[in-house]
């Protein structure tokens, strides 16, 4: 934020240099990035008046001017500018003057005619053309006729100042204002602050306006004041100059006042042409697809997440972002309604993001406006209207808050502050520091009972108070001490080690790890038809798309899949292990558990490809006993292409093809395969690392079996039956063929398995193998027909 030091001097008596101030502010937590010294290089440039103009005898494009600089004798200057006229007030660079960038101006001749200096454009004085009127663009800067002839241009145009650029953190929106910075300066250099009282008179007329807020969660306070007998004109140069130094283009006196107050108090304002309104304000959400033309002459398409200001019949502003053309201040405006409000910060941020429209107003609202500030800013605007004679303030104020706003309070034991600082600091000194920061402090023994200023939304707990004391006390004043304790080393928990092993195993089998936010929106759950009865809502969400804690990782993974798909990636294979959060009944602590989700799509990618990746990972992490059973009930998956996953006897998750309706919701036109696993259950399942074993030196006996079974019989059922009836001499069971066709009965399939018999201690005989083989065949025949 650009802060002119002169503006801060309106509130605080600063008796140190801009560099010293910047250094001190940085040490107390308000970091100064750069200092710009305006007018530092300008010398011997004066205010002059053109009293005579004549053509150059030898150059068609040059003119000879006589300039009055208030010394009783005119000076002659030759210029090529064509935008000047007799009587114009202009900046005059005299002989031996200096301009920005070290440019020296001296007396000389142009086509044989003596020129004693140069007439200056705004650019030559380092002022951007966007801040001057049309006549002064691409020519000499035509100044206000009220300026004193012969006056130093730096004094006349207030070009002599230092502007400090502060880097403000998101938790200090109160510092997005001159008064906010002034408060910090006051505490930093230990000087009192003088904030204007802003008293003004009002007429006896009634302000006949109705205000209605349809969603009070999005607008906690809304205020209006009416100004009549308005005169639209230029603002005084002092106002214009301050706006320019802060980076805002002056427009007219009414709009400039709203911007001036915004910069001074950090409270965005808006001015409506009262005659364009319907004597009514309704704050409500926009309609989906609604069209609205903003002040920048752009027609914007709205949706129902965006808050609008309407007059009951038409929209007149996008709340907290920008006003509309249909109620803007024009040269013919005679009645104005000032708006000051406190809008919900995430709503404004989301609207600004969706519209691609970030303004000075939205940047302040999205960081939070306290409920006290709208009244202070509105009073300041009315005071300036009266001070400069721009109109008369009508009757009362329209305000949706009728009761007093209570201040928040925090108590802290001073012993805690002293202990944390490590210095012997007196309680009275702690109290003084906090009072410098405008906290109200009452001491009860060692307990400090503190009232928090309205504008300090960042102060929420006792540790925040400790931080405030520390930064003003001075971090450089805290005595350094050696650590007087034994340094210990942390160790990962068993489940964390298991998680690390699982990640490595999944990556080794072709899946890439993705990491997503723990926050999602309710619409994300709608996309996968997931129940919302156990969701945890966030009290201060970043936006509607991050308003709840995730109850499953699937929406986050699907958003990653969609991103890859829309970017024309032909292949994707990813996984995530993360926490999910499930609400408990009766106000119990919510459940937090780990979940593993993986997804793939691509050419030659199918159910078996994903299962193979998962199987490989299971082998690596010691999940040796697993099985799969068909499932037709999980709504996340295709009804005929889903299986439950078991680790030992524990059901740990699902694997299958994503349901076509869900793919349609994400606008993905190819098959996606996913698995969803309860990672905590997977960890709880009995697992052990499989130790390396010597390869048997004895030959194996291989027996193949083939049989016809019902088409619905699963491979896992057959493998389980074989395993249950085998003994220790069975080394491996492998499926090597499945046949469905004309050679078998309809509804049946032929399956062929190899059973390998071998141990490490001897060569087995047929007499040992045959009984086991017969037992297996008998069991298969009895159970599967």
ABEGO torsion letter per residue (X at the ends): XBBBAAAAAAABBBABBAAAAAAAAAAAGBBBABBBBBGAABBGBBBBBBABBBBBAABAABBBBBBBAGAGBBBBBBBABAABBBGBBBBBBBBGBBBBGGBBBBBBBBGGBBBAEBBBBAAAAGBBAAABBAAABGBBBBBBAABBBGBBAAAAAGABBBBBBBBBBAABAAAABAAAAAAAAAAAAGBBBBBBAGBBBBBABBBBBBBBBABAAABABBBBBBBBGBBBBBBBAAAAAAAAAAGBBBABAAAAAAAAAAAAAGBBBBBBBAAABAGBBBBBBBBBGBBBBBAAGBBBBBBAABBBBBAGABBABBBGABBBAAABBBAABABBBBBBBBBBAAAAAAAAAAAGBBBAAAAAAAAEBBAAAAAAAAAAAAAAAAAAGAEBBBEBBBBABABBBBBBBBBBBAAAAAAAAGBBBBAAAAAAAAAAAGBBBBBBEABBBBBBBAABAABABAAAAAAAAAAAAEAAABBBBBBBBBBBBBBBBAAAAAAAAAAAAAAAAGBBBBBBBABBBAAAAAAAGBBAAABBBBABBAEAAAABBBABAAAAAAAAAAAAAAAGBABBBBBBBBBBBBBBBGGBBBBBBBBBBBBBBEBGBBAAAAAAAAAAAAAAAGBABBBBBBBAABAABBAABBBBBBBEABBAEBBEBBBAAAAAAAGBABBBBBBBBBAAAAAABBBBBBBBBBBBABBBBBBBBBBBBBAABBAAAAAAAAAAABBAABABBBBABBBBEAABBBGBBBBBBBBBBBBAABBBBAAAAAAAAAAAAAAAAAAAX
